[in-house]
Amino acid sequence: MSIVSAIPIPASHLDAARDAEPATIAANATMAAGLPFADKRDFEAAKRGLIAPVPDGLVRTEGGTVLWNLGEYAFIDGNLAPRTVNPSLWRLAQLNMANGLFKVTDRLYQLRGFDIANMTVIEGDSGLILIDPLTTAEVARAALAHYYAHRPRKPVVAVIYTHSHIDHYGGVHGVVDAADVAAGKVAVIAPAGFMEAIAGENVLAGPPMIRRAQFQFGSLLPRGARGQVDAGLGKGVARGTPGLIAPTQSIDRPVEEHTIDGVRIVFQLAPETEAPAEMHMFYPQLGVLNMAENACPLLHNFIPLRGAVARDPRVWSKYIGDAIAMYGAETRILIGQHHWPTWGTDTIIEYLKVQRDLYKHIHDQTLRYMNKGWRPAEIAEVITLPPGLAERWSARGYYGSVSHNVKAVYQRYLSWYDGNPCNLNPLPPAPAAGKFVEYMGGADAVIARARVDFAKGEFRWVAQVMKEVVYAEPANAAARSLCADALEQMGYQAESATWRNAFLYGAQELRHGVFQMAARPNMGADTVAGLSTGVFFDLMAIRLDAAKAAGQSMAINWCFTDRDETLVLTLEHATLTHRLGEWSDTAQASITTSRATLDAIVLRKTTVPEAMTSGALGIEGNASKVALLFGMLDQPGSMMFDILTPGEGR
Ligand SMILES: [Zn+2]
């Protein structure tokens, strides 16, 4: 997904951060005592095959702007966890510092720690096959340059996207020239449904997803023992310029073998798993299985905190089982597009079985409780992992958590509604909060009691009740401060990097306000150009201001000369619908233009009047209807919505 570039937040924000409370110190000590810290095998695996680390730990633009800086994490050393960081998360934060060019085996290399994901390089007979070119062109270019600094400079002959998340394709312009792809010199290979998945998962609900991703990744938190230490899948998401080159070749069958530049690749589709379009690969000549992002050494998300359609852990588990059955016995090395590899057939099969059962266990046990009538928060409180999973480092909830994955399973099957009609039509948050606080004797009384609970270490409850006071009285400094303090302690205790980031970033917004940045398009030009025309009009439809459109009706023909496409757009009942491939003889107006022009309008590089003046957009018929329609569309605003406070007009 497109992610707002990190903008440096003053490190002085950390000065407001408090130390760990006794209850936090105790909780972190309990966790430390229950886990096998003496097992250092992951640390050996993370360093194995290192050729050279990321030069200076830095990636800069040509102008010198720092886009990626591992030096920000210099505080993560080999020592024991600070008391403000969960000790298990601290371990992962140390492991994710391994960075550079790694030789995994003959012909297969990985670039790790240039971004949140890995770029894998397979040396073909004449050129390179690159798998997952990171998030932005700048870091992908730097990673490839680092490879070339230590290996022969062969041309890139193919790029493979393992799945439809931006950290696996966004940097493609840094490693290949779009003209070479268009000329057929470089193949771009992706799983079936790749482009539809990008549009479906990230485009229609793009703005809140980007805003919520700030909480998930902690991109606007200072790094530090009281700030961001990790993002679970890696240190964080690189800044720079994301883009997209559409695939030239799609993998459509469940299992499909191709030989690319002398390298046999068996593709295994795994749709509706970690991403809607995802695939694994087995390289028989190398004995390497690449599980993309479906078998990371952690518990992944059934729904990420940024928001998404709930994933299907049942099929996710099944595809891992299929990979074990089809490739396990021949696999010598397991790699993924995040983290470090696993070596040894027996170890790999055991590892994959843990992943297979981790996802299935949470799915099955959640349904078991659902079928007894339990509610999401109740199920999340009782499900713990069984022996054999619980103490495995590779099953720890560093990215997903058992708690929010249980709720994702519930949502997938039974929706947001817990079935209790008292919860069917409650007051919205702010008026409900006003009533709660009034019934509880006013804000001062609630805060006084919550301070007592804070001292007892009941941080979950303090955050829960202080949310009501903050929503009732957003300017109440004491309430904001106490809410921030409680969230912060929850962050210090969280094993999940995404939970820690969310809690600490919530505390930061309560203390320092919402960081404001200018409104801008939430999609890059490549993504906009890659949208099907149908999705484009879906995007237009979700901007229709229903109040302005009430009582209006019209039909408008569209003709896109550069795509040989026509479409009828109909406004009725304050709703826009469209019919691709049709043309209405009774339409009020007909617009002839190009998708390129419409793309430029969406990207705010031009306007409708400018396009009309230049001749790039022509209107026949009643042009005032077209102006009326565009006047009914919301103008994109800032994505920095209020989250910790009610927000204007709500
Ligand atoms: Zn990823």
Residues whose N, C-alpha, C, O or C-beta is under 5 A from the ligand:
A	BS01	ZN	A117 D167 E293
